Structure formats: C-alpha cells, structure tokens
C-alpha cells in the first residue's frame, strides 16, 4: 500500500506505508510532545513544512495533512532502532 502526497511546492511524493522506505504516514498525535495535548507543540526536532494533500491508493481517497521532518522519533524501541 502507498499514498501520494502533494506537497506545498507542487511536487508529488509516493510513500510506501508498508515498508516506510521513502517515509511514514503517522497520526499527528505521534509527533506532539504530549500525545494527548496539541497545545504543547511538536516533539523536539520535529519541523512542520506545511500542509499537503494526500491520496490513498488504490481507493483514491484524499485528505489534507501536514508534512514534517525529524532526525529521529522514539518508537518504544532502543534508540538504535528509533524511527528515522
């Protein structure tokens, strides 16, 4: 399964959800400092690049979401296996 992300600059980016080889689509709560409280902001190191339009394939369902970058996100695994 993959999704197509239409970036603010007009570029299209396909994300392989099953492998994460080109990126991951995550619920935004995973990126907040406190997963229950958006007002505390994004986790350290997470940078929001703007809004993007996402198309899920093969259904063609579209939604809008933020594109973010991060050097690493804790995943409950040892630091050597954190999501990067």
JOCOR-V579829 format. One record per residue. RES is the residue in one letter. SS is DSSP state (alpha for helix, beta for strand, coil for the rest). NEAR is the number of other C-alpha atoms within 12 Angstrom. Layout:
# JOCOR-V579829
res->[RES RES]
ss->[SS SS]
near->[NEAR NEAR]
This chain:
# JOCOR-V579829
res->[X X X X X X X X X X X X X X X X X X X X X X X X X X X X X X X X X X X X X X X X X X X X X X X X X X X X X X X X X X X X X X X X X X X X X X X X X X X X X X X X X X X X]
ss->[coil beta beta beta beta beta coil coil coil coil coil beta beta beta beta beta coil coil coil coil coil coil coil coil coil coil coil alpha alpha alpha alpha beta beta beta coil coil beta beta beta beta beta beta coil coil coil coil beta beta beta beta beta beta beta beta beta beta beta coil coil coil beta beta beta beta beta beta beta beta beta coil coil coil beta coil coil coil coil coil alpha alpha alpha coil beta coil]
near->[19 25 30 32 36 25 22 20 14 13 13 16 24 24 25 19 19 14 13 17 15 17 23 29 34 22 13 24 19 25 33 25 20 16 16 14 15 15 12 14 20 25 26 18 18 23 19 21 15 18 18 26 26 28 25 23 17 11 12 15 15 17 16 20 23 26 29 30 23 22 14 21 28 22 15 11 12 11 12 12 12 14 24 20]
